[in-house]
Amino acid sequence: MPKERVITPEGYPFIVLAAALTLITFFFEWFGMASLLAAATLFVCYFFRNPKRESPLDPDVIVAPADGRILAVEDVGGQTKISTFMSVLNCHVNRVPVGGKVERIAYRPGSFFVASLDKASEHNEQNAVMMTDGSGRELKIVQIAGLVARRIVCYMKEGCEVGKGSRLGMIRFGSRVDLFLPAGAADIKVKRGDRVTAGVSVIGRWR
């Protein structure tokens, strides 16, 4: 798992490229273009930010796996699904909602529908992380690519032990994260339209 940094390593190539183009255009005195590229460089730094987060210590608390807006809270096939949509302005570092063990990781290629659409959960490219917490309770976190997001990054390894709020991975440029909990196993604390912060906002509590 990558070390904690102010900016995620995935952002370095984009930042270096944008900064280099800014310097080149400034050198040739193309000041209008240089200003635009400087703004783009700052935005890329902002997009790939990796703020430090402090998660609640209560082992029964389940925290949000992503920054963004809750799209839906619904029962699907014996599970409760909580969907979070991340816009390009949200921090895109995904975090582990509970401490526990990574049991299995499954990547699936797919389409790139707009992440806020329901069919994105079913058809889009995605990466699923299946976990059990310290009490053996099961959950699944699914990173889902969107219309612009074309790269899913997962830092987890099968069999590893992770703490609540640890960095799970990230999805580049607008996307979605679905969290699946056993139906009836937790009291859900969020509803459609709520804004949440990964690793900090309480979205549920185990019963």
Backbone as ProteinMPNN parsed JSONL, in Angstrom:
{"seq_chain_A": "MPKERVITPEGYPFIVLAAALTLITFFFEWFGMASLLAAATLFVCYFFRNPKRESPLDPDVIVAPADGRILAVEDVGGQTKISTFMSVLNCHVNRVPVGGKVERIAYRPGSFFVASLDKASEHNEQNAVMMTDGSGRELKIVQIAGLVARRIVCYMKEGCEVGKGSRLGMIRFGSRVDLFLPAGAADIKVKRGDRVTAGVSVIGRWR", "coords_chain_A": {"N_chain_A": [[0.85, -1.194, 0.0], [0.626, 2.244, -0.886], [2.6, 4.902, 0.588], [1.374, 7.419, 2.874], [0.677, 10.46, 1.406], [0.56, 13.955, 0.519], [-0.396, 14.324, -2.013], [-1.666, 11.902, -4.216], [0.281, 9.194, -5.621], [-0.513, 8.525, -8.215], [-1.134, 10.899, -9.406], [1.174, 12.275, -10.056], [2.417, 12.045, -12.738], [0.569, 13.504, -14.336], [0.642, 16.018, -13.137], [3.331, 16.78, -13.481], [3.454, 16.875, -16.285], [1.533, 18.914, -16.886], [2.7, 21.076, -15.517], [5.142, 21.287, -16.859], [4.322, 21.999, -19.445], [3.211, 24.456, -18.838], [5.5, 25.952, -18.087], [6.906, 25.907, -20.495], [5.215, 27.337, -22.286], [5.189, 29.755, -20.965], [7.875, 30.484, -21.194], [8.043, 31.018, -23.922], [6.547, 33.22, -23.971], [3.813, 33.065, -24.271], [1.497, 34.107, -22.777], [-1.253, 34.039, -22.192], [-2.022, 31.366, -22.74], [-0.25, 30.166, -20.975], [-1.292, 30.953, -18.511], [-3.729, 29.592, -18.471], [-2.813, 26.945, -18.475], [-1.407, 26.934, -16.094], [-3.508, 27.178, -14.297], [-4.734, 24.756, -14.855], [-2.786, 23.007, -13.918], [-2.873, 23.505, -11.17], [-5.468, 22.608, -10.675], [-5.222, 19.864, -11.233], [-3.489, 19.113, -9.188], [-5.214, 19.58, -7.073], [-7.259, 17.742, -7.632], [-5.991, 15.255, -7.27], [-5.53, 15.206, -4.581], [-4.776, 14.085, -1.25], [-6.006, 14.065, 1.509], [-5.407, 13.921, 5.061], [-7.22, 11.748, 7.129], [-9.255, 11.156, 9.987], [-10.701, 8.419, 11.4], [-13.715, 7.281, 13.112], [-13.326, 5.529, 16.207], [-14.984, 3.578, 17.217], [-15.778, 0.207, 16.908], [-18.172, -0.722, 15.836], [-19.083, 1.141, 14.096], [-19.663, 2.13, 10.752], [-17.986, 3.612, 8.131], [-18.075, 6.06, 5.458], [-17.094, 4.984, 2.196], [-16.3, 6.669, 0.201], [-15.89, 10.088, -0.907], [-18.568, 12.348, -1.591], [-21.897, 12.348, -3.017], [-24.778, 10.738, -1.785], [-26.375, 8.449, -3.756], [-28.288, 6.423, -3.654], [-30.03, 4.331, -1.329], [-30.717, 1.13, -0.893], [-32.385, -2.099, -0.886], [-30.998, -4.964, -2.235], [-31.111, -8.057, -3.545], [-30.946, -9.445, -1.003], [-29.121, -7.869, 0.264], [-28.032, -4.689, 1.54], [-27.596, -1.903, -0.375], [-25.524, 0.87, -0.702], [-24.997, 3.664, -2.49], [-22.566, 5.894, -3.728], [-21.879, 8.873, -5.384], [-19.175, 10.362, -7.024], [-18.121, 13.47, -7.988], [-16.052, 15.386, -10.294], [-14.959, 17.243, -8.622], [-14.783, 16.18, -6.136], [-12.732, 14.587, -3.602], [-10.909, 11.831, -4.694], [-9.877, 9.603, -3.463], [-10.527, 6.478, -2.254], [-11.781, 4.84, 0.687], [-11.469, 2.371, 3.338], [-14.363, 1.051, 4.795], [-14.7, -0.332, 7.235], [-12.624, -1.871, 9.754], [-10.72, -4.827, 9.054], [-10.383, -7.938, 7.241], [-9.233, -8.464, 3.951], [-10.842, -10.48, 1.828], [-11.299, -11.255, -0.849], [-10.652, -10.077, -4.173], [-12.083, -8.785, -7.056], [-11.895, -7.98, -10.356], [-13.707, -6.523, -13.059], [-14.149, -5.97, -16.445], [-15.927, -3.507, -18.425], [-18.588, -1.304, -19.516], [-18.797, 2.347, -19.931], [-20.816, 4.073, -18.761], [-22.509, 7.077, -17.624], [-21.708, 7.7, -14.286], [-23.653, 8.266, -12.369], [-25.968, 7.05, -13.166], [-28.288, 4.335, -12.726], [-27.764, 2.002, -14.177], [-25.053, 1.963, -14.35], [-23.96, 0.622, -12.168], [-24.39, -2.004, -12.848], [-23.364, -2.432, -15.442], [-20.944, -1.039, -15.916], [-17.292, -0.845, -16.027], [-15.583, -2.274, -13.263], [-14.336, -2.781, -9.893], [-14.337, -5.072, -7.339], [-14.139, -5.387, -3.849], [-14.11, -7.747, -1.434], [-14.769, -8.142, 1.983], [-14.254, -9.129, 5.456], [-15.171, -8.148, 8.72], [-13.782, -7.683, 12.077], [-15.507, -9.262, 13.536], [-16.372, -11.151, 11.817], [-18.33, -10.348, 10.055], [-19.67, -9.758, 6.827], [-18.907, -7.698, 3.988], [-19.011, -5.705, 0.991], [-17.135, -3.68, -1.191], [-17.455, -1.761, -4.037], [-15.722, -0.4, -6.61], [-16.483, 1.755, -9.205], [-16.16, 2.596, -12.555], [-16.729, 5.647, -14.442], [-18.249, 7.83, -16.917], [-16.141, 9.497, -17.745], [-14.099, 8.612, -16.113], [-11.523, 6.36, -16.448], [-9.81, 4.677, -15.268], [-9.291, 2.509, -12.719], [-7.937, 2.219, -9.566], [-6.627, 0.034, -7.201], [-5.465, -0.48, -3.99], [-5.466, -2.615, -2.316], [-4.687, -5.974, -1.188], [-5.38, -9.421, -1.521], [-6.111, -11.195, 1.433], [-4.875, -9.422, 3.162], [-4.757, -7.475, 6.211], [-6.614, -4.698, 7.183], [-7.068, -1.355, 8.41], [-9.837, 0.576, 9.649], [-10.798, 3.268, 7.578], [-8.463, 3.241, 6.127], [-6.616, 3.753, 3.079], [-8.186, 2.579, 0.25], [-8.068, 2.723, -2.497], [-8.354, 4.44, -5.656], [-10.325, 6.263, -8.097], [-10.04, 7.568, -11.258], [-11.118, 10.751, -12.229], [-14.073, 11.295, -11.817], [-16.68, 9.295, -10.734], [-18.025, 6.317, -9.116], [-18.951, 4.647, -6.083], [-20.105, 1.673, -4.737], [-21.43, 0.298, -1.806], [-21.975, -2.73, -0.196], [-23.899, -4.259, 2.259], [-24.869, -6.887, 4.55], [-28.341, -7.434, 4.47], [-30.321, -5.891, 6.929], [-28.356, -6.081, 8.845], [-27.217, -3.804, 9.777], [-27.816, -0.495, 11.063], [-28.731, 2.022, 8.998], [-27.41, 5.223, 8.44], [-27.593, 7.255, 6.597], [-29.14, 8.953, 3.796], [-30.649, 9.26, 0.508], [-29.168, 11.866, -1.349], [-27.628, 12.946, 0.689], [-24.483, 14.361, 1.689], [-21.26, 12.986, 1.931], [-18.146, 12.13, 3.583], [-15.259, 10.401, 2.868], [-14.065, 7.87, 5.004], [-14.679, 9.291, 7.269], [-17.404, 10.241, 7.61], [-20.214, 8.803, 9.169], [-21.972, 6.14, 7.969], [-23.403, 4.006, 8.717], [-24.26, 1.626, 11.359], [-23.281, -1.32, 12.889], [-25.565, -3.799, 14.028]], "CA_chain_A": [[0.0, 0.0, 0.0], [1.456, 3.443, -0.961], [2.713, 5.736, 1.771], [0.494, 8.583, 2.903], [1.259, 11.676, 0.849], [-0.417, 15.024, 0.307], [-0.944, 14.042, -3.342], [-1.506, 10.478, -4.525], [1.298, 8.964, -6.649], [-1.114, 8.474, -9.557], [-1.263, 12.243, -9.948], [2.456, 12.891, -10.412], [2.659, 12.246, -14.183], [-0.293, 14.574, -14.833], [1.124, 17.292, -12.589], [4.597, 17.098, -14.151], [3.149, 17.261, -17.67], [0.871, 20.22, -16.894], [3.664, 22.09, -15.08], [6.128, 21.455, -17.923], [3.69, 22.78, -20.519], [3.08, 25.829, -18.332], [6.82, 26.591, -18.175], [7.261, 26.088, -21.918], [4.429, 28.439, -22.85], [5.639, 30.997, -20.32], [9.179, 30.795, -21.782], [7.817, 31.601, -25.248], [5.735, 34.421, -23.724], [2.397, 32.85, -24.597], [1.04, 34.277, -21.399], [-2.637, 33.606, -22.045], [-2.004, 29.907, -22.632], [0.468, 29.818, -19.747], [-2.215, 31.148, -17.383], [-4.678, 28.481, -18.493], [-2.107, 25.728, -18.093], [-1.101, 27.04, -14.66], [-4.761, 26.852, -13.606], [-4.931, 23.316, -15.023], [-1.838, 22.349, -13.018], [-3.425, 23.613, -9.815], [-6.641, 21.735, -10.574], [-4.765, 18.476, -11.17], [-3.006, 18.926, -7.814], [-6.405, 19.533, -6.225], [-7.989, 16.502, -7.901], [-5.258, 14.117, -6.729], [-5.219, 15.45, -3.171], [-4.932, 12.931, -0.372], [-6.04, 14.644, 2.858], [-5.376, 12.999, 6.194], [-8.547, 11.572, 7.697], [-9.334, 10.44, 11.255], [-11.946, 7.66, 11.439], [-14.222, 6.947, 14.446], [-12.707, 4.324, 16.752], [-16.019, 2.603, 17.552], [-15.726, -0.882, 15.932], [-19.486, -0.963, 15.24], [-19.388, 2.226, 13.159], [-19.28, 1.929, 9.353], [-17.765, 4.936, 7.56], [-18.238, 6.18, 4.007], [-15.914, 4.593, 1.418], [-15.984, 7.675, -0.82], [-16.444, 11.439, -0.821], [-19.556, 12.597, -2.623], [-23.331, 12.444, -2.74], [-25.462, 9.451, -1.754], [-27.323, 8.292, -4.861], [-29.382, 5.512, -3.307], [-29.922, 3.339, -0.262], [-31.766, 0.199, -1.304], [-32.161, -3.526, -0.684], [-30.783, -5.649, -3.507], [-30.702, -9.451, -3.412], [-30.556, -9.814, 0.351], [-28.089, -6.96, 0.745], [-28.318, -3.255, 1.494], [-26.615, -1.215, -1.217], [-25.404, 2.32, -0.509], [-24.244, 4.153, -3.647], [-22.026, 7.256, -3.596], [-21.385, 9.443, -6.642], [-18.08, 11.316, -6.888], [-17.927, 14.388, -9.113], [-14.631, 15.691, -10.494], [-14.514, 18.14, -7.56], [-14.597, 15.422, -4.901], [-11.505, 13.826, -3.416], [-11.178, 10.519, -5.292], [-9.278, 8.519, -2.695], [-11.528, 5.64, -1.582], [-11.285, 4.346, 1.978], [-12.078, 1.157, 3.874], [-15.434, 1.452, 5.723], [-14.533, -1.002, 8.536], [-11.393, -2.623, 9.856], [-10.955, -6.248, 8.842], [-9.53, -8.698, 6.33], [-9.624, -8.525, 2.546], [-11.005, -11.891, 1.472], [-11.204, -11.482, -2.295], [-10.736, -8.902, -5.046], [-12.522, -9.228, -8.384], [-12.009, -6.915, -11.371], [-14.545, -6.874, -14.194], [-14.233, -4.926, -17.473], [-17.297, -3.184, -18.792], [-18.862, -0.062, -20.244], [-18.482, 3.589, -19.234], [-21.981, 4.945, -18.665], [-22.425, 8.101, -16.587], [-21.682, 6.952, -13.023], [-24.835, 8.529, -11.555], [-27.081, 6.24, -13.651], [-28.412, 3.036, -12.066], [-27.172, 0.921, -14.969], [-23.604, 1.965, -14.181], [-23.621, -0.421, -11.194], [-24.482, -3.326, -13.475], [-22.675, -2.592, -16.724], [-19.655, -0.358, -16.038], [-16.058, -1.44, -15.516], [-15.604, -2.162, -11.814], [-13.444, -3.595, -9.073], [-15.026, -5.381, -6.093], [-13.312, -5.832, -2.724], [-14.912, -8.436, -0.429], [-14.096, -8.091, 3.275], [-14.93, -9.475, 6.7], [-14.653, -7.346, 9.815], [-13.241, -8.46, 13.176], [-16.528, -10.178, 14.052], [-16.754, -12.067, 10.752], [-19.424, -9.813, 9.232], [-19.222, -9.585, 5.448], [-19.32, -6.526, 3.217], [-18.35, -5.589, -0.309], [-16.971, -2.322, -1.718], [-17.282, -1.864, -5.486], [-15.29, 0.82, -7.308], [-17.116, 1.704, -10.524], [-15.737, 3.651, -13.472], [-17.811, 6.454, -14.987], [-18.135, 8.24, -18.321], [-14.799, 10.048, -17.961], [-13.142, 7.793, -15.362], [-11.099, 5.197, -17.229], [-8.734, 3.986, -14.55], [-9.576, 2.143, -11.337], [-6.731, 1.831, -8.832], [-6.916, -0.631, -5.928], [-4.241, -0.71, -3.231], [-5.647, -3.768, -1.446], [-4.222, -7.301, -1.584], [-6.145, -10.483, -0.88], [-5.51, -11.733, 2.642], [-4.279, -8.407, 4.03], [-5.553, -6.875, 7.272], [-6.648, -3.251, 6.98], [-7.768, -0.6, 9.432], [-10.921, 1.453, 9.195], [-10.328, 4.541, 7.046], [-7.272, 3.079, 5.296], [-6.843, 3.999, 1.658], [-8.523, 1.392, -0.523], [-7.664, 2.965, -3.874], [-8.964, 5.651, -6.203], [-10.84, 6.178, -9.461], [-9.687, 8.848, -11.85], [-11.967, 11.676, -12.986], [-15.531, 11.187, -11.724], [-17.021, 7.881, -10.689], [-19.044, 5.877, -8.171], [-18.607, 3.526, -5.209], [-21.247, 1.0, -4.111], [-21.125, -0.496, -0.623], [-22.994, -3.74, 0.063], [-23.917, -4.822, 3.604], [-25.958, -7.856, 4.699], [-29.614, -6.772, 4.781], [-30.741, -5.956, 8.318], [-27.222, -6.231, 9.762], [-26.757, -2.494, 10.236], [-28.719, 0.653, 11.011], [-28.176, 2.961, 8.024], [-27.5, 6.588, 8.965], [-27.621, 8.22, 5.499], [-30.258, 8.827, 2.85], [-30.394, 9.829, -0.817], [-28.904, 13.293, -1.378], [-26.677, 13.345, 1.73], [-23.07, 14.481, 1.324], [-20.444, 12.216, 2.863], [-16.696, 12.252, 3.487], [-14.665, 9.077, 3.008], [-13.295, 7.594, 6.205], [-15.098, 10.157, 8.378], [-18.861, 10.241, 7.776], [-20.81, 7.541, 9.6], [-23.098, 5.794, 7.097], [-24.153, 2.924, 9.331], [-23.743, 1.032, 12.587], [-23.65, -2.726, 13.026], [-26.528, -4.083, 15.093]], "C_chain_A": [[0.885, 1.243, 0.0], [1.474, 4.215, 0.345], [1.746, 6.912, 1.695], [1.24, 9.803, 2.388], [0.162, 12.707, 0.665], [-1.121, 14.836, -1.019], [-0.693, 12.569, -3.647], [-0.484, 10.288, -5.654], [0.74, 8.949, -8.067], [-1.2, 9.844, -10.209], [0.027, 12.849, -10.452], [2.678, 13.065, -11.901], [1.826, 13.382, -14.77], [0.208, 15.944, -14.38], [2.406, 17.723, -13.292], [4.345, 17.567, -15.581], [2.537, 18.653, -17.729], [1.842, 21.332, -16.512], [4.702, 22.357, -16.172], [5.556, 22.284, -19.075], [3.508, 24.237, -20.105], [4.399, 26.58, -18.481], [7.217, 26.861, -19.626], [6.507, 27.269, -22.519], [4.817, 29.778, -22.229], [6.974, 31.448, -20.93], [9.023, 31.477, -23.136], [6.87, 32.801, -25.195], [4.314, 34.285, -24.278], [1.617, 32.914, -23.283], [-0.414, 33.855, -21.175], [-2.72, 32.094, -21.863], [-1.315, 29.464, -21.347], [-0.436, 29.95, -18.525], [-3.216, 30.002, -17.299], [-4.025, 27.185, -18.023], [-1.722, 25.746, -16.611], [-2.335, 26.699, -13.835], [-5.031, 25.355, -13.694], [-4.011, 22.527, -14.087], [-2.357, 22.363, -11.584], [-4.636, 22.696, -9.635], [-6.231, 20.27, -10.468], [-4.218, 18.165, -9.774], [-4.185, 18.775, -6.855], [-7.139, 18.203, -6.392], [-7.311, 15.312, -7.236], [-4.851, 14.322, -5.269], [-5.509, 14.215, -2.331], [-4.937, 13.419, 1.077], [-6.001, 13.575, 3.941], [-6.77, 12.939, 6.814], [-8.449, 10.778, 9.001], [-10.695, 9.749, 11.331], [-12.395, 7.401, 12.88], [-13.64, 5.611, 14.924], [-13.721, 3.221, 17.062], [-16.04, 1.477, 16.513], [-17.059, -1.18, 15.256], [-19.879, 0.092, 14.215], [-18.846, 1.889, 11.773], [-19.153, 3.308, 8.705], [-17.893, 4.899, 6.04], [-16.964, 5.747, 3.281], [-15.478, 5.64, 0.395], [-16.551, 9.035, -0.441], [-17.529, 11.578, -1.884], [-20.974, 12.649, -2.118], [-23.956, 11.043, -2.778], [-26.52, 9.412, -2.858], [-28.534, 7.461, -4.453], [-29.008, 4.676, -2.096], [-31.055, 2.362, -0.513], [-31.374, -1.242, -1.003], [-32.085, -4.216, -2.036], [-30.293, -7.067, -3.219], [-30.22, -9.844, -2.032], [-29.444, -8.973, 0.934], [-28.598, -5.529, 0.708], [-27.211, -2.58, 0.714], [-26.678, 0.286, -0.966], [-24.477, 2.836, -1.599], [-23.825, 5.602, -3.444], [-21.466, 7.701, -4.935], [-20.315, 10.485, -6.35], [-17.99, 12.183, -8.145], [-16.433, 14.672, -9.242], [-14.088, 16.607, -9.399], [-14.293, 17.415, -6.235], [-13.19, 14.828, -4.824], [-11.786, 12.399, -3.869], [-10.446, 9.367, -4.623], [-10.385, 7.766, -1.967], [-10.931, 5.034, -0.327], [-12.1, 3.163, 2.479], [-13.122, 1.536, 4.933], [-15.357, 0.817, 7.106], [-13.154, -1.657, 8.555], [-11.672, -4.103, 9.653], [-9.97, -6.859, 7.872], [-10.109, -8.673, 4.92], [-9.658, -9.993, 2.126], [-10.78, -12.152, -0.016], [-11.333, -10.165, -3.041], [-11.079, -9.393, -6.444], [-12.692, -8.022, -9.303], [-12.86, -7.408, -12.529], [-14.56, -5.74, -15.202], [-15.684, -4.653, -17.824], [-17.4, -1.884, -19.543], [-18.49, 1.151, -19.404], [-19.681, 4.534, -19.297], [-21.737, 6.001, -17.591], [-22.618, 7.432, -15.225], [-22.929, 7.161, -12.167], [-26.049, 7.708, -11.994], [-27.095, 4.878, -12.961], [-27.701, 1.93, -12.843], [-25.651, 0.891, -14.888], [-23.168, 0.868, -13.223], [-23.563, -1.797, -11.835], [-23.544, -3.493, -14.645], [-21.275, -1.999, -16.787], [-18.477, -1.196, -15.547], [-16.003, -1.248, -14.003], [-14.618, -3.106, -11.138], [-14.11, -3.794, -7.717], [-14.043, -5.918, -5.064], [-14.236, -6.436, -1.676], [-14.113, -8.517, 0.87], [-14.926, -8.771, 4.361], [-14.33, -8.608, 7.799], [-14.174, -8.264, 10.937], [-14.204, -9.453, 13.773], [-17.027, -11.152, 12.985], [-17.888, -11.588, 9.877], [-18.894, -9.437, 7.85], [-19.727, -8.271, 4.855], [-18.526, -6.492, 1.926], [-18.308, -4.125, -0.728], [-16.685, -2.446, -3.208], [-16.923, -0.489, -6.049], [-15.781, 0.723, -8.748], [-16.659, 2.882, -11.367], [-16.954, 4.404, -13.996], [-17.582, 6.789, -16.448], [-16.732, 8.714, -18.649], [-13.736, 9.201, -17.267], [-12.798, 6.54, -16.152], [-9.997, 4.411, -16.528], [-9.13, 3.772, -13.103], [-8.281, 1.653, -10.702], [-7.156, 1.21, -7.511], [-5.598, -0.937, -5.229], [-4.298, -2.001, -2.401], [-5.031, -5.037, -2.05], [-5.054, -8.343, -0.847], [-5.382, -11.039, 0.325], [-4.944, -10.7, 3.589], [-5.285, -7.903, 5.072], [-5.478, -5.358, 7.118], [-7.43, -2.581, 8.102], [-8.859, 0.267, 8.836], [-10.347, 2.798, 8.732], [-9.058, 4.451, 6.228], [-7.606, 3.337, 3.832], [-7.047, 2.68, 0.913], [-8.023, 1.511, -1.954], [-8.233, 4.279, -4.346], [-9.458, 5.369, -7.616], [-10.638, 7.546, -10.09], [-10.853, 9.494, -12.605], [-13.462, 11.365, -12.991], [-16.017, 9.758, -11.777], [-18.001, 7.587, -9.564], [-18.495, 4.724, -7.33], [-19.887, 2.981, -4.592], [-20.751, 0.176, -2.93], [-22.281, -1.44, -0.359], [-22.819, -4.3, 1.469], [-25.015, -5.88, 3.681], [-27.241, -7.147, 5.131], [-29.974, -6.981, 6.25], [-29.614, -6.036, 9.32], [-26.763, -4.902, 10.357], [-27.89, -1.471, 10.182], [-28.075, 1.696, 10.103], [-28.442, 4.395, 8.474], [-27.537, 7.653, 7.866], [-28.835, 7.967, 4.624], [-29.855, 9.483, 1.536], [-30.213, 11.345, -0.716], [-27.921, 13.769, -0.326], [-25.272, 13.44, 1.141], [-22.234, 13.767, 2.377], [-18.962, 12.404, 2.561], [-16.079, 10.887, 3.787], [-13.841, 8.954, 4.281], [-13.73, 8.355, 7.425], [-16.6, 10.052, 8.641], [-19.373, 8.847, 8.155], [-22.01, 7.25, 8.701], [-23.926, 4.656, 7.673], [-23.516, 2.46, 10.628], [-24.235, -0.41, 12.662], [-24.611, -2.913, 14.189], [-25.963, -5.106, 16.059]], "O_chain_A": [[1.816, 1.316, 0.802], [0.511, 4.196, 1.111], [1.351, 7.346, 0.613], [2.315, 10.136, 2.885], [-1.023, 12.373, 0.655], [-2.305, 15.148, -1.148], [0.388, 12.052, -3.36], [-0.392, 11.129, -6.548], [1.435, 9.315, -9.015], [-1.325, 9.945, -11.429], [-0.001, 13.83, -11.195], [3.096, 14.145, -12.318], [2.314, 14.141, -15.608], [0.198, 16.906, -15.148], [2.557, 18.889, -13.658], [4.948, 18.539, -16.036], [2.967, 19.485, -18.528], [1.818, 22.409, -17.107], [5.098, 23.502, -16.391], [6.23, 23.164, -19.611], [3.636, 25.143, -20.929], [4.415, 27.719, -18.948], [7.788, 27.905, -19.943], [7.105, 28.11, -23.191], [4.776, 30.813, -22.895], [7.186, 32.639, -21.156], [9.771, 32.398, -23.465], [6.449, 33.326, -26.226], [3.7, 35.267, -24.696], [1.148, 31.901, -22.764], [-0.765, 33.371, -20.099], [-3.394, 31.6, -20.959], [-1.741, 28.504, -20.705], [-0.35, 29.14, -17.602], [-3.519, 29.502, -16.215], [-4.621, 26.422, -17.263], [-1.711, 24.705, -15.954], [-2.241, 26.024, -12.81], [-5.499, 24.748, -12.731], [-4.412, 21.504, -13.531], [-2.288, 21.358, -10.876], [-4.812, 22.085, -8.58], [-6.826, 19.515, -9.699], [-4.457, 17.082, -9.239], [-4.158, 17.947, -5.943], [-7.588, 17.608, -5.412], [-7.992, 14.443, -6.691], [-3.924, 13.673, -4.784], [-6.378, 13.408, -2.664], [-3.963, 13.205, 1.799], [-6.5, 12.465, 3.755], [-7.419, 13.97, 6.997], [-7.658, 9.841, 9.106], [-11.729, 10.417, 11.327], [-11.557, 7.308, 13.777], [-13.483, 4.679, 14.136], [-13.349, 2.051, 17.158], [-16.294, 1.749, 15.34], [-17.083, -1.826, 14.208], [-20.898, -0.048, 13.539], [-17.715, 1.421, 11.635], [-20.103, 4.089, 8.724], [-17.826, 3.835, 5.423], [-15.865, 6.105, 3.705], [-14.413, 5.516, -0.208], [-17.561, 9.127, 0.257], [-17.422, 10.989, -2.96], [-21.229, 12.951, -0.952], [-23.692, 10.262, -3.692], [-27.437, 10.233, -2.888], [-29.662, 7.751, -4.851], [-27.841, 4.357, -1.868], [-32.225, 2.716, -0.366], [-30.193, -1.567, -0.881], [-32.977, -4.078, -2.873], [-29.189, -7.254, -2.71], [-29.192, -10.507, -1.901], [-28.881, -9.312, 1.975], [-29.494, -5.201, -0.07], [-26.038, -2.662, 1.078], [-27.748, 0.893, -1.012], [-23.297, 2.485, -1.628], [-24.632, 6.438, -3.038], [-20.671, 6.991, -5.55], [-20.518, 11.382, -5.532], [-17.802, 11.663, -9.245], [-15.641, 14.248, -8.401], [-12.872, 16.738, -9.261], [-13.689, 17.967, -5.316], [-12.543, 14.597, -5.845], [-12.794, 11.814, -3.473], [-10.404, 8.265, -5.168], [-11.102, 8.349, -1.154], [-9.735, 4.747, -0.269], [-13.256, 2.976, 2.102], [-12.804, 2.266, 5.871], [-15.898, 1.372, 8.062], [-12.586, -1.96, 7.506], [-12.736, -4.591, 10.032], [-8.858, -6.361, 7.699], [-11.313, -8.839, 4.722], [-8.624, -10.659, 2.076], [-10.153, -13.141, -0.396], [-12.032, -9.253, -2.6], [-10.44, -10.31, -6.959], [-13.529, -7.154, -9.056], [-12.756, -8.565, -12.938], [-14.955, -4.629, -14.848], [-16.564, -5.47, -17.551], [-16.429, -1.412, -20.135], [-17.942, 1.018, -18.31], [-19.582, 5.646, -19.815], [-20.859, 5.837, -16.745], [-23.576, 6.685, -15.029], [-23.237, 6.321, -11.322], [-27.053, 7.666, -11.283], [-26.039, 4.329, -12.646], [-27.108, 1.03, -12.249], [-25.025, -0.083, -15.304], [-22.126, 0.244, -13.429], [-22.783, -2.654, -11.418], [-22.98, -4.57, -14.837], [-20.48, -2.411, -17.632], [-18.642, -2.128, -14.76], [-16.34, -0.173, -13.507], [-14.143, -4.079, -11.724], [-14.414, -2.825, -7.021], [-13.222, -6.786, -5.361], [-15.055, -5.728, -1.089], [-12.944, -8.904, 0.872], [-16.132, -8.964, 4.212], [-13.124, -8.361, 7.812], [-14.158, -9.484, 10.776], [-13.784, -10.394, 14.448], [-17.986, -11.89, 13.212], [-18.372, -12.343, 9.033], [-17.808, -8.872, 7.721], [-20.819, -7.801, 5.175], [-17.503, -7.162, 1.788], [-19.308, -3.413, -0.636], [-15.765, -3.164, -3.601], [-17.71, 0.454, -5.977], [-15.527, -0.269, -9.43], [-16.759, 4.033, -10.942], [-18.067, 3.88, -13.999], [-16.816, 6.115, -17.137], [-16.188, 8.379, -19.701], [-12.613, 9.078, -17.757], [-13.68, 5.749, -16.487], [-9.333, 3.575, -17.142], [-9.289, 4.73, -12.346], [-7.61, 0.774, -11.242], [-7.956, 1.793, -6.779], [-4.718, -1.577, -5.804], [-3.284, -2.426, -1.848], [-4.877, -5.149, -3.267], [-5.391, -8.16, 0.323], [-4.184, -11.315, 0.253], [-4.564, -11.04, 4.71], [-6.495, -7.905, 4.843], [-4.394, -4.802, 6.943], [-8.344, -3.175, 8.673], [-8.806, 0.643, 7.665], [-9.512, 3.391, 9.414], [-8.604, 5.457, 5.684], [-8.747, 3.159, 3.405], [-6.197, 1.79, 0.943], [-7.605, 0.522, -2.557], [-8.562, 5.145, -3.534], [-9.072, 4.384, -8.247], [-11.024, 8.564, -9.516], [-11.477, 8.888, -13.476], [-14.054, 11.189, -14.057], [-15.79, 9.069, -12.772], [-18.719, 8.475, -9.106], [-17.681, 3.929, -7.801], [-20.663, 3.727, -3.995], [-19.768, -0.556, -3.044], [-23.435, -1.015, -0.302], [-21.736, -4.759, 1.834], [-26.001, -5.786, 2.95], [-27.219, -6.344, 6.064], [-29.938, -8.104, 6.753], [-29.864, -6.058, 10.525], [-26.009, -4.881, 11.33], [-28.8, -1.573, 9.359], [-26.992, 2.197, 10.405], [-29.565, 4.738, 8.845], [-27.513, 8.844, 8.175], [-29.472, 6.916, 4.697], [-28.841, 10.177, 1.463], [-31.011, 12.027, -0.073], [-27.419, 14.888, -0.424], [-24.917, 12.703, 0.222], [-22.471, 13.922, 3.575], [-18.573, 12.779, 1.455], [-16.345, 10.292, 4.831], [-13.025, 9.821, 4.595], [-13.22, 8.11, 8.518], [-17.017, 9.802, 9.772], [-19.007, 7.848, 7.536], [-22.963, 8.029, 8.672], [-25.018, 4.367, 7.185], [-22.393, 2.838, 10.96], [-25.426, -0.689, 12.521], [-24.479, -2.254, 15.221], [-26.629, -5.475, 17.027]]}, "name": "protein", "num_of_chains": 1, "seq": "MPKERVITPEGYPFIVLAAALTLITFFFEWFGMASLLAAATLFVCYFFRNPKRESPLDPDVIVAPADGRILAVEDVGGQTKISTFMSVLNCHVNRVPVGGKVERIAYRPGSFFVASLDKASEHNEQNAVMMTDGSGRELKIVQIAGLVARRIVCYMKEGCEVGKGSRLGMIRFGSRVDLFLPAGAADIKVKRGDRVTAGVSVIGRWR"}
